[in-house]
Amino acid sequence: MTAHLPTSSPRIGPLTRFLRLFARVEPGEAGGVLLLALNVFLLMTAYYLIKPVREAFILGQWGAEAKTAASAGQALLLLAVVPLYSRLADRLPSRRLIGTVLVFFAACLAVFYLCARAGLSVGVPFYLWVGVFNLMVVAQFWSFANDIYRPEQGKRLFAIVAFGMSAGAVSGSFIAGRLIGPLGLHQLLLVSAALLIASVGLTRAVDVLQRRNAASTEHAARRQADVPMAGPGGFALVLRNRYLLLIGFMLVLANLVNTTGEYILGARVRAEQDRLHPAVERTVDMDEAAFTAAVAARSKAVGEGIGRFYADFFSAVNLVGLLAQLFLVSRLVAWFGVRRAMLALPLTAMGGYALTAVFPVLAVARWGKVAENATDYSLQNTVRQILFLPTTREEKYKAKQAVDTFFVRMGDVAAAALVIGGSRLVGLGTVGFAWVNVGLAAVWVVLAVAIGRRFARLESLRRGS
């Protein structure tokens, strides 16, 4: 009789053991997932470095009205940019596509730097450019992550990758505040460009590592990363696929609810400051100079109060989001599955806005929005990327660009129309807009259920193929 020796399981290194505190990482996966997290960390840091530059350019040169108009213009611009990206994907393999796009955006930053230093007015074009840049590079990154991981891997590892995204947003804001003084505003453009070039190198490193680790697997052969993706463009892929179209509609609805909620919170914050600092009334014995000084003092107090509120608000959102990303997201996806996890954000939003409508005080609006935004930045963001795991390579790159850019911006346009029309034509106040958001969130739940069913069907078909 021949004795059968027990097969030894792969050795679990200290890095893998550490990462298992946050997600189920298998041997051989730790290096790649950390490089991906670092990659998106750099991309988000690069974006948040230029956000204050964008605001300074557009507000300083053109004013708030131009900023509002430019936000709508970004959606129109994406109607042209997304087809151009699809054409580029038809001609370049994915590795070269990613590098080409990142180098192009880095070169654009250098051009904007030279134009700004020359005294040219770049506020509007730079604002439009940033609106395209930040959505496209993040969508492209997640297309790459979807491409290199099997669905089973992505559902386990995307929580760690998404933590790099959240941490990059926090670090970029912090670093920008510290660098503006010693470097100046314009130099942040060059720092951001350098981070984009570093991202090109990291993308290449991740690709090489994944090829080495999976050289003999079926997935590696199926990936065909060296083959350009000829075929229909991004918008055509979305319109012919009901699953992708539903995801697009969900993003429009999610952004509509979120942006309308920002308006509700902002209105409550301003009303609270007006209560704390009533408008200055000129008395008989108050001369012009004293009245002007009192008005200026009130304006300063209101501004500082709003600033302190939002500083605390963003800190709470970032902290809750980071902790949820680290310790909850991977476990919630594993415990409840993608279909149920998709319901977390719309149900959170529905409950938060219902409470805001019933109890119209600032504290309720604030913590409801903290819960909504933190869930959005952590669990919802991870689940949203998982939805593309069972799609084709063409859909991962081309259709994802359309969904994650144009449809997101259309949500901004819809929110602007809702707020302006609702307040000026119908006379809705914050309570009315809160009830509108409750209704929109209910529709969102129905969409999430339909998308979850189609995701399960696609995943089942992929496993069977």
Secondary structure, 3 states (H helix, E strand, C coil): CCCCCCCCCCCCCHHHHHHCCCCCCCCCCHHHHHHHHHHHHHHHHHHHHHHHHHHHHHHHHCCHHHHHHHHHHHHHHHHHHHHHHHHHHHHCCHHHHHHHHHHHHHHHHHHHHHHHHCCCCCHHHHHHHHHHHHHHHHHHHHHHHHHHCCHHHHHHHHHHHHHHHHHHHHHHHHHHHHHHHHHCCCHHHHHHHHHHHHHHHHHHHHHHHHHHHCCCCHHHHHHCCCCCCCCCCHHHHHHCCHHHHHHHHHHHHHHHHHHHHHHHHHHHHHHHHHHHCCCCCCCCCCCHHHHHHHHHHHHHHHHHHHHHHHHHHHHHHHHHHHHHHHHCHHHHHHHHHHHHHCCHHHHHHHHHHHHHHHCCCHHHHHHHHHHHHHHHHHHHHHHHHHCCCCCCHHHHHHHHHHHHHHHHHHHHHHHHHHHHHHHHHHCCCHHHHHHHHHHHHHHHHHHHHHHHHHHHHHHHHHHHC
